[in-house]
Every structure is written in C-alpha cells, then in structure tokens.
C-alpha cells in the first residue's frame, strides 16, 4: 500500500509542478525533380512529400511564382490548396493531394507552355519551407511542323465534307 501512495503522490506532484512542454517540428520537403529529357507529348509527374515535421500541414504549388489551384480533387486534412487557379496555368496540369504529407503535380501531355519553375511550399505552425524544380520541355520542330500539317489536313477535309453536304440538294 505504501508504494501505491507514493506513486500517486509523485504523479500528482508532476502534474501540478512541471509544465507541459510541446515541441513542434518544422516541415522538411524531400527533394524532387522533373526528368531532364522531356519532349512534347510525354507524361510528367513530381511529388512534394513532407518527410519530417508535425501536422497539420498546408501544401501549396506555384509555377513561376503564380499559385496553381487544385483541380477539384479531395484534400486530406489541411493540405487543400485554396489559391485560385492562375489564368496562365497551362491546360492539362493538375494538382492531386495524396495524403496529409504529400501532393503531386501531374501533366498528362507536356507542351512548351509547361516549361517553368514549379515550387512546393509546405507550412505548419512552426515554419514554411519551399522546394523548386525546373521543368524544361524539348520542342522538336519537325514534330511541331508535322502536327500543324496534320491539323491543316484535317481542317481541309472537314471543309470539303461541309462543301459536299452543302452541294447535295434537299
């Protein structure tokens, strides 16, 4: 009985005398980069992962200093991106929240418009940190020329079909 009374006294002493100390850890972003040899039409993806730190986190992506909004994907915890999609953000780029520690940028078919510096900002109650990766898209002039030629051919075919339909009497 004497031991139980002593433990109870010690527990009461600690809870009333010693203050509670909370130490929060700032976020640390795992380094990421885009592939170096990207040509138009290929898929690209990078993931911003907070490898250390105390939640809740906020993860915000930007391209060349302008915020990139999420594409309506569900956010986990406080990782949702609240900034509106910037008007110059190229089409085909989407931000996806994976979990409370990570978010990805996915580009299904890169174009020259996607070239730029993509920055992940991670924030918690202690600090705000960033990591930036450069995306460079190699543009093949022959492919671009052929692509334009194919588009022109398709337009000409559509025009011919419309003319043929217009020439058919009712």
C-alpha positions in Angstrom: 0.0 0.0 0.0 2.9 2.3 0.8 4.2 2.0 -2.8 0.9 2.9 -4.4 0.5 6.0 -2.2 4.0 7.1 -3.1 3.3 6.7 -6.9 0.1 8.6 -6.6 1.9 11.5 -4.8 4.6 11.5 -7.4 2.1 11.6 -10.2 0.2 14.5 -8.6 3.4 16.4 -8.0 4.5 16.1 -11.6 1.1 17.2 -13.0 0.9 20.3 -10.8 4.5 21.4 -10.7 6.0 20.5 -14.1 4.7 22.4 -17.1 3.8 20.6 -20.2 6.3 21.2 -23.0 5.2 20.9 -26.6 8.0 20.9 -29.2 6.8 21.2 -32.8 9.0 20.2 -35.7 9.1 22.3 -38.8 8.4 20.6 -42.2 11.2 19.2 -44.3 10.5 18.5 -48.0 12.1 15.5 -49.7 14.0 16.8 -52.8 12.2 16.2 -56.1 12.9 17.0 -59.8 11.5 16.5 -63.2 13.1 14.2 -65.8 15.8 16.1 -67.7 14.9 14.9 -71.2 11.2 15.7 -71.6 9.8 16.2 -75.1 6.3 17.3 -76.0 3.6 14.8 -75.6 5.1 12.7 -72.7 3.8 12.5 -69.2 5.4 14.2 -66.3 4.8 14.0 -62.6 6.5 15.2 -59.4 5.5 14.7 -55.8 6.1 17.0 -52.9 6.5 14.9 -49.8 7.0 16.2 -46.3 9.4 13.7 -44.9 9.6 15.3 -41.4 7.5 17.7 -39.3 4.4 18.0 -37.2 1.0 18.3 -38.9 -1.3 19.9 -39.7 0.4 20.9 -43.0 -0.6 23.2 -45.8 0.9 22.4 -49.2 0.7 25.0 -52.0 2.1 24.6 -55.5 3.1 27.5 -57.8 4.5 27.8 -61.3 6.9 30.7 -61.9 5.7 32.4 -58.7 2.0 32.2 -59.5 -0.3 29.8 -57.4 -1.6 26.7 -59.1 -5.1 25.8 -57.9 -6.3 22.2 -57.3 -8.4 20.6 -60.0 -11.3 19.8 -57.6 -9.6 16.8 -56.1 -10.4 15.9 -52.5 -8.0 17.3 -49.9 -6.7 15.4 -46.9 -6.7 17.3 -43.6 -5.4 20.8 -44.2 -3.5 20.1 -47.4 -6.1 21.7 -49.6 -4.9 24.4 -52.0 -7.0 27.4 -51.5 -5.5 29.7 -54.1 -7.5 30.1 -57.3 -6.0 28.6 -60.5 -3.9 31.2 -62.2 -5.1 32.2 -65.7 -1.7 31.4 -67.2 -1.5 27.9 -65.8 -1.2 25.6 -68.9 -4.0 23.2 -69.6 -3.6 19.5 -68.7 -1.8 20.2 -65.4 -3.5 19.0 -62.3 -2.6 19.0 -58.6 -3.5 16.0 -56.6 -3.4 15.7 -52.8 -2.2 12.2 -51.9 -2.3 12.3 -48.1 -1.6 14.7 -45.3 2.1 14.6 -46.1 2.2 14.8 -49.9 0.8 16.3 -53.0 1.6 15.8 -56.7 1.6 17.7 -60.0 0.6 15.6 -62.9 0.9 16.6 -66.6 -0.6 14.1 -69.0 1.0 15.5 -72.1 3.6 18.2 -71.7 3.9 21.1 -74.1 6.3 24.0 -74.3 3.8 26.0 -72.2 4.6 23.8 -69.2 8.2 24.9 -69.2 9.0 26.7 -65.9 9.9 26.6 -62.3 7.5 24.6 -60.1 7.6 25.3 -56.3 6.1 23.3 -53.5 5.5 25.3 -50.3 5.0 23.3 -47.1 3.8 25.1 -44.0 2.9 24.1 -40.4 2.6 26.1 -37.2 6.4 26.3 -36.8 7.7 27.2 -40.3 7.3 27.5 -44.0 9.7 25.8 -46.4 9.9 25.5 -50.2 11.5 23.3 -52.9 11.7 24.3 -56.6 12.2 22.1 -59.6 12.7 23.3 -63.2 10.7 21.7 -66.0 12.2 22.1 -69.4 10.3 20.7 -72.5 12.3 19.9 -75.6 10.4 21.0 -78.6 11.0 19.1 -81.8 10.4 21.4 -84.7 9.8 18.6 -87.2 7.1 17.1 -84.9 5.6 20.5 -84.4 5.5 21.1 -88.2 4.0 17.6 -88.9 1.5 18.2 -86.2 0.5 21.5 -87.8 0.3 19.9 -91.2 -1.9 17.1 -89.9 -4.2 19.7 -88.3 -4.4 21.6 -91.6 -5.2 18.4 -93.5 -8.0 17.6 -91.0 -9.4 21.1 -91.4 -9.3 20.9 -95.2 -11.1 17.5 -95.1 -13.8 18.9 -92.8 -14.2 21.9 -95.1 -14.5 19.6 -98.1 -17.1 17.4 -96.3 -19.1 20.5 -95.4 -19.0 21.7 -99.0 -20.1 18.3 -100.3 -23.0 18.3 -97.8 -24.0 21.8 -98.9 -23.9 20.8 -102.6 -26.3 17.9 -102.0 -29.9 19.1 -103.0 -32.6 18.6 -100.4 
